[in-house]
Amino acid sequence: MISFDQAEAAGRIGVDVADLAGYVELGIVRPDADGRFSPSHLRRAGLVKSLVDSGIPLDGLATAIRTGQSALSARSS
């Protein structure tokens, strides 16, 4: 399976490594046990970046994800 280290993942998402580390700290994305990120992690983090860039507060978004108010994942019906 394809996976990326933190620097590669941050570059692909278009954020600084520190920003990606912040997403991890806030519980928005969780790398695997080896600290690597899958393509689905990158999609989630990219969506978060877009939402933050459009004015959604990161802390509020992180709270919504942690509490289950927003999963930021595709679900089949």
Residue frames relative to the residue before (quaternion, step in Angstrom):
aa qw qx qy qz dx dy dz
M 1.0000 0.0000 0.0000 0.0000 0.00 0.00 0.00
I 0.4862 -0.6592 0.4951 0.2896 3.54 -1.07 0.79
S 0.1283 0.7687 -0.6220 0.0755 3.54 -1.04 0.82
F 0.2795 -0.7718 0.5611 0.1068 3.52 -1.25 0.53
D 0.4362 -0.6478 0.5371 0.3187 3.57 -1.09 0.64
Q 0.7371 -0.4494 0.2609 0.4321 3.57 -1.26 0.24
A 0.6663 0.4980 -0.3149 0.4570 3.62 0.91 -0.84
E 0.6474 0.5058 -0.3181 0.4731 3.61 0.96 -0.83
A 0.6582 0.5181 -0.3063 0.4522 3.56 0.93 -0.96
A 0.6559 0.5116 -0.3161 0.4563 3.58 0.87 -0.92
G 0.6545 0.5191 -0.3084 0.4551 3.58 0.95 -0.85
R 0.6741 0.4931 -0.2967 0.4631 3.57 0.95 -0.84
I 0.6722 0.4810 -0.2886 0.4833 3.58 1.09 -0.71
G 0.4147 -0.7092 0.4683 0.3252 3.57 1.09 -0.71
V 0.5749 0.5369 -0.3969 0.4730 3.55 1.13 0.71
D 0.5789 -0.5397 0.4651 0.3966 3.54 -1.31 0.19
V 0.6309 -0.5148 0.4125 0.4085 3.56 -1.25 0.43
A 0.6329 0.5394 -0.3301 0.4467 3.59 1.02 -0.78
D 0.6345 0.5201 -0.3323 0.4652 3.59 1.03 -0.75
L 0.6567 0.4935 -0.3114 0.4777 3.59 0.93 -0.86
A 0.6251 0.5247 -0.3357 0.4704 3.58 1.01 -0.77
G 0.6283 0.5314 -0.3237 0.4669 3.59 1.10 -0.70
Y 0.6202 0.5270 -0.3379 0.4726 3.59 1.05 -0.77
V 0.6458 0.5066 -0.3135 0.4775 3.57 1.01 -0.82
E 0.6646 0.5169 -0.3015 0.4474 3.58 0.87 -0.95
L 0.6975 0.4609 -0.2608 0.4828 3.57 1.06 -0.77
G 0.5103 -0.6733 0.4063 0.3481 3.59 1.27 -0.13
I 0.4020 0.7234 -0.4737 0.3010 3.58 1.24 0.32
V 0.7666 0.0378 -0.0234 0.6406 3.57 1.05 -0.80
R 0.1449 -0.7749 0.6117 0.0669 3.53 -1.15 0.69
P 0.3187 -0.7555 0.5363 0.1998 3.56 -0.45 1.17
D 0.6193 -0.5397 0.4007 0.4058 3.56 -1.25 0.27
A 0.7621 -0.3958 0.2620 0.4403 3.57 -1.31 0.05
D 0.6900 0.4551 -0.2676 0.4951 3.59 1.19 -0.53
G 0.5418 -0.6451 0.3840 0.3779 3.58 1.29 0.10
R 0.5302 0.6305 -0.3986 0.4031 3.57 1.24 0.40
F 0.3463 -0.7471 0.5450 0.1577 3.52 -1.23 0.63
S 0.3418 -0.7354 0.5547 0.1862 3.56 -0.95 0.93
P 0.6812 -0.4547 0.3549 0.4508 3.60 -1.24 0.15
S 0.6421 0.5133 -0.3442 0.4536 3.63 1.00 -0.66
H 0.5905 0.5398 -0.3667 0.4748 3.61 1.10 -0.60
L 0.6642 0.5118 -0.3005 0.4545 3.56 0.95 -0.91
R 0.6300 0.5200 -0.3403 0.4657 3.61 1.00 -0.75
R 0.6575 0.5041 -0.3101 0.4662 3.59 0.91 -0.90
A 0.6848 0.4770 -0.2909 0.4678 3.58 0.83 -0.96
G 0.6305 0.5296 -0.3310 0.4609 3.59 1.05 -0.70
L 0.6357 0.5106 -0.3214 0.4816 3.56 1.05 -0.76
V 0.6330 0.5220 -0.3268 0.4690 3.57 0.98 -0.83
K 0.6323 0.5253 -0.3299 0.4641 3.59 0.93 -0.86
S 0.6608 0.5068 -0.3083 0.4598 3.60 0.89 -0.89
L 0.6623 0.5031 -0.3066 0.4629 3.58 0.93 -0.86
V 0.6558 0.4943 -0.3063 0.4814 3.57 0.97 -0.86
D 0.6464 0.5217 -0.3156 0.4587 3.59 0.96 -0.84
S 0.6981 0.4556 -0.2721 0.4807 3.59 1.13 -0.60
G 0.6965 -0.5181 0.2584 0.4239 3.58 1.26 0.16
I 0.4885 0.6352 -0.4553 0.3881 3.60 1.22 0.03
P 0.4293 -0.7100 0.4841 0.2779 3.63 -0.71 0.98
L 0.5173 -0.6725 0.4417 0.2918 3.58 -0.84 1.03
D 0.6564 0.5186 -0.3257 0.4406 3.60 0.88 -0.87
G 0.6653 0.4964 -0.3018 0.4689 3.59 0.95 -0.84
L 0.6349 0.5225 -0.3167 0.4729 3.55 1.04 -0.79
A 0.6535 0.5119 -0.3093 0.4638 3.58 0.93 -0.89
T 0.6397 0.5182 -0.3239 0.4662 3.59 0.99 -0.80
A 0.6489 0.5178 -0.3182 0.4578 3.58 0.95 -0.87
I 0.6568 0.4963 -0.3127 0.4739 3.59 0.99 -0.77
R 0.6828 0.4990 -0.2961 0.4439 3.59 0.85 -0.96
T 0.7334 0.4211 -0.2362 0.4786 3.60 0.99 -0.77
G 0.5504 -0.6475 0.3791 0.3662 3.58 1.29 0.02
Q 0.4453 0.6904 -0.4626 0.3333 3.59 1.23 0.16
S 0.7703 0.0592 -0.0429 0.6335 3.56 1.27 -0.46
A 0.2127 -0.8021 0.5480 0.1057 3.55 -0.66 1.11
L 0.2243 -0.8033 0.5122 0.2050 3.59 1.22 -0.48
S 0.5976 0.5190 -0.3944 0.4668 3.54 0.96 0.80
A 0.5088 -0.6297 0.4913 0.3211 3.52 -1.18 0.60
R 0.0796 -0.7819 0.6178 0.0270 3.53 -0.99 0.85
S 0.3618 -0.7178 0.5436 0.2416 3.53 -0.96 0.78
S 0.4329 -0.7194 0.4790 0.2560 3.56 -1.08 0.67
